[in-house]
Amino acid sequence: MHGHKLATNEAERRVLRLMLTGEKSFCRICPGVGLGPDDGEAEGLVKQAKDRMRLRLRRLRDEL
């Protein structure tokens, strides 16, 4: 119902699915954003993706 507001592409949908199942492991979320854990920018990009999802979830909660 509100999925299009939370995730705008497939990578975001994968990260959101992992987060909603309680996954917190950097190594498990990395492939969700299309990176390997050894990629130089991976840690920052994973954090950015998770932060983006949290912000969207918070905004959506305020709408409901």
C-alpha positions in Angstrom: 0.0 0.0 0.0 2.7 2.5 1.0 5.6 0.5 -0.5 6.2 3.0 -3.3 6.8 5.7 -0.7 9.4 3.6 1.1 11.4 2.0 -1.7 11.8 3.6 -5.1 14.0 0.9 -6.7 14.9 -2.8 -6.4 18.0 -2.2 -4.2 16.0 -0.1 -1.7 13.3 -2.9 -1.7 16.0 -5.5 -0.8 17.4 -3.3 2.0 13.9 -2.6 3.4 13.1 -6.3 3.3 16.3 -7.1 5.3 15.6 -4.4 7.8 12.1 -5.4 8.3 13.2 -9.0 9.1 15.6 -7.6 11.7 18.8 -8.0 9.8 21.5 -5.7 11.1 24.7 -7.3 9.7 26.7 -5.1 7.4 27.8 -8.2 5.4 24.2 -9.3 4.8 22.9 -5.9 3.7 25.9 -5.1 1.4 24.6 -7.4 -1.4 21.2 -5.6 -1.1 22.7 -2.4 -2.3 24.8 -4.3 -4.9 28.1 -4.1 -3.2 30.5 -6.6 -1.6 31.8 -6.0 1.9 35.3 -5.4 0.6 34.3 -2.5 -1.6 35.8 0.8 -0.4 32.6 2.8 -0.2 30.4 -0.1 1.0 30.1 0.8 4.6 29.1 4.4 3.9 26.6 3.4 1.2 25.0 0.8 3.4 24.7 3.2 6.3 23.2 5.8 3.9 20.6 3.3 2.5 19.6 2.2 6.1 19.3 5.8 7.2 17.2 6.6 4.1 14.8 3.8 4.9 14.5 4.8 8.6 13.7 8.4 7.6 11.1 7.3 5.1 9.5 4.9 7.7 9.4 7.8 10.3 7.8 10.1 7.8 5.2 7.5 6.8 4.4 6.8 10.4 3.7 10.5 10.9 1.3 10.4 7.9 -0.7 7.5 9.3 
